[in-house]
């Protein structure tokens, strides 16, 4: 019985080590993919030939400005009441 418990503890320990290695590997993969996604998002905002910002960047910037203005309007409207 004790040998069985010892064997199970050993198996559990090896499983934990394998899981830990896999988690580290997958974390690295996630970091790599995040970096590639950021690069793709950034390049999608620029014209490939000129490097100038494109329509997608313009639309995104305008949406950000409108969202900021909406919040400012909501705050000022709430204060005026």
Helices and strands as residue ranges (DSSP letters): H 2-43, H 55-80
